[in-house]
Amino acid sequence: MLRQSSTPFLALWNDIDVAVRAAYDIWHTFEHVKERVSLPGFLAARRYASVDPERARYFTLYDIERVVDLTSAAYI
């Protein structure tokens, strides 16, 4: 039996120009994610990269406590 999760999340898909991809990866990994998970209500983050060039390169999933956390002054 599958158990449904009641934990809200923020899901983002994006791509980045190959010319700046290395710098973006460093920024995203060491600055952006650290900043986001330090916000009130943000619990965790995971990022995945596509191997299919026809799809958005990255998928990032943030676990959050409440949907209202996406409207907080700290997040905005």
Buried (B, 14 or more C-beta within 10 A) or exposed (E): EEEEEEEBBBEEEEEBEEEEEEEBBEEBEEEBBEEBBEBEBBEEBEBEEEEEEEEEBBBBEBBBEEEEBBEEEEBE
